[in-house]
Amino acid sequence: MTGPRDRIPAAGRVTMADLVRLGVPAPTVRGWVRQGRLTRIGGSTRYPEYDAPVALDLIECWKPRGTGRADPT
């Protein structure tokens, strides 16, 4: 199985579209930006670029809703 680190561009920068392709919902990415956990390092106002290692650390710690619940059986 390939992880997010295997599927990022080699440049070390990712866009919101890259993060969405990795399975992170856009509102989650916007939340990380509002919280200051993910900061822009380049790109344009409309298409910001983020530091790939920071973004990937956030993805590895992030759990989609509904996946951390106890098994009902």
C-alpha positions in Angstrom: 0.0 0.0 0.0 1.3 3.4 -0.8 1.1 6.2 1.7 0.6 9.9 1.2 4.4 10.5 1.2 4.7 8.2 -1.9 2.2 10.3 -3.8 3.4 13.9 -3.4 5.1 16.0 -6.0 8.9 16.0 -5.8 9.1 19.8 -5.4 8.1 19.6 -1.7 5.1 21.8 -2.2 1.4 20.7 -2.3 -1.7 22.5 -3.3 -5.2 22.1 -1.9 -6.0 20.0 -4.9 -3.1 17.6 -4.1 -4.4 17.3 -0.5 -7.9 16.6 -1.7 -6.5 13.9 -4.0 -4.9 12.3 -1.0 -8.3 12.0 0.7 -8.4 15.1 2.9 -11.7 17.1 2.6 -11.2 20.7 1.5 -13.0 22.0 4.7 -10.4 20.2 6.8 -7.5 21.8 4.9 -9.1 25.2 5.4 -9.5 24.5 9.1 -5.8 23.7 9.4 -5.0 27.0 7.7 -7.4 28.9 10.0 -5.8 27.2 13.0 -2.3 28.1 11.8 -1.3 24.5 11.6 -0.7 24.7 7.8 0.8 27.9 6.4 1.2 29.1 2.8 4.8 29.0 1.4 4.1 30.1 -2.1 1.7 30.0 -5.0 -0.9 32.6 -5.6 -3.8 33.9 -3.5 -6.2 31.7 -5.4 -3.9 28.6 -5.6 -1.7 28.6 -2.5 1.1 26.1 -2.0 1.9 24.5 1.3 5.0 22.8 2.7 4.6 19.1 1.8 6.3 17.6 4.9 4.1 19.7 7.2 1.0 18.8 5.3 1.9 15.1 5.3 2.5 15.2 9.1 -1.0 16.6 9.5 -2.5 13.9 7.2 -0.8 11.2 9.2 -2.2 12.5 12.5 -5.7 13.2 11.0 -8.5 10.7 11.3 -11.6 11.0 9.1 -14.8 11.2 11.1 -16.3 7.9 11.9 -13.1 5.8 11.8 -12.2 6.1 15.5 -15.3 4.7 17.0 -15.5 1.6 19.0 -16.7 -1.6 17.4 -20.4 -2.1 18.4 -20.1 -5.9 18.6 
